[in-house]
Amino acid sequence: MKITVVGTGYVGLVTGTCLAETGNEVICVDIDAEKVSKMQNGVVPIYEPHLDVLFERNIKADRLKFTTSLDEGLVFGEIIFLALPTPEDEDGSADLSYVLNVSEEIGKKIQSYKVIVDKSTVPVGTAEKVHAVIAANASCDFDVVSNPEFLREGFAVDDFLKPERIIIGSSSDKATKLMQRLYSPFVRSGNPIIVMDEKSAELTKYAANSFLATKITFMNEIANYCEKVGADVDKVRAGMGSDSRIGKRFLFPGIGYGGSCFPKDVKALRKAGKDKDYDFKILESVIKVNDAQKTVLLPKIEAYLGNNLTGKKIAVWGLAFKPETDDIREAPSIYMMKALLEKGAELTVFDPEAMPNIKKSFGNTLTYADSMYGATEGADALLICTEWSIFRTPNFQKLKGLLNQPAIFDGRNLYNTEDLQAEGFTYISIGRKE
Ligand code: UGA
């Protein structure tokens, strides 16, 4: 099949590349000429494990192409994916201007039947709006389908190739059949393609992300309470998670959820509710609790190092919002570092992938270390914000030798408390006995 993907963010790029992998011919369109030229030369513009191999293979096979010309893209594909940004507006709602502007162009340019697929996370009713904007300009037949994406950064290729489910919101049999044909190679293991109306599909995405954010936040509150009563959240998590109705995943407490999706989507759903006079009280609480959770370790650091952090040196391991990505959007590390800098602390930081991005916003207010151990040299404490694998089994004796004081504040519960105490560390984590 011939496919066009408009927008080469991580969703668009992964979608385009993985669809080429099953033999489709794919053109990806982006307005960023520099990025397009890089991609034409085989450079993957984002860090996403395994994407480079597929990218190179499909470019070589001539199945994956890039262009800045929307016109070229709109003529090429029978199916046109919109993978455009829907940033947070000032009031928390999703800004649809990118999606609607491209829709207008689609209406003006298409000459033959096309299926327009909303892949972006968009509020309920967007497919209807996109349909209306295209219809106002189009002279040929077309359908609009909602096909929300459930990729996780860092696992995006795997999630695309082996999805647990595909959601298709469509009211056209013709479009539904084309979408089912396109996705059939990815669900051969029997995972479902669930077809529903467009609005339900759009809401499924917000409901899924908001539920997962709520699940994490609930666990963070249980962790905070564990500390008050001397219980251990890891034990509680294992006990709860063994109930298949609850499930083991997404129960890991920490210094809050971040990223480009959960924070934005939870706020957008709350705002969408308000617009319909519906007050999502749960989401209101989730936002509040998560905001506070990002700096939950701050008072503990102050209790250890003293209220005046001026001149105190703190090493920070992990800056990305989660491991296996260089993405720092809404990363809890940012909130912690800002709070520590405000209190006068000096921070030396290390992250395997996200340092260039952090440097762009923090500049020379931070010291950037070449290695994880390098960051800890002469530091009064180590703070861990992201659970990269390389942080999981450090040489504790080496670390103790490098740190000025053997103290670890762990926002991701990487280590066993008794082990660290036996090694002679002051070890403070989330929701566990100190
Ligand atoms: C999330 C969803 O998991 C994807 O299904 C969805 O497609 C994507 O948003 C999106 O809307 O595009 P992502 O933001 O890449 O994916 O990251 P997650 O792995 O879900 O993690 C989100 C945040 O939750 C991270 O900050 C992570 O540290 C935190 N988290 C996750 C916890 O604090 N505890 C957990 O148990 C799990």
Boltz pocket constraint, residues with backbone or C-beta under 6 A from the ligand:
constraints:
  - pocket:
      binder: B
      contacts: [[A, 121], [A, 149], [A, 150], [A, 151], [A, 152], [A, 153], [A, 154], [A, 209], [A, 212], [A, 216], [A, 249], [A, 250], [A, 251], [A, 252], [A, 253], [A, 254], [A, 255], [A, 256], [A, 257], [A, 258], [A, 259], [A, 260], [A, 261], [A, 262], [A, 321], [A, 322]]
      max_distance: 6.0
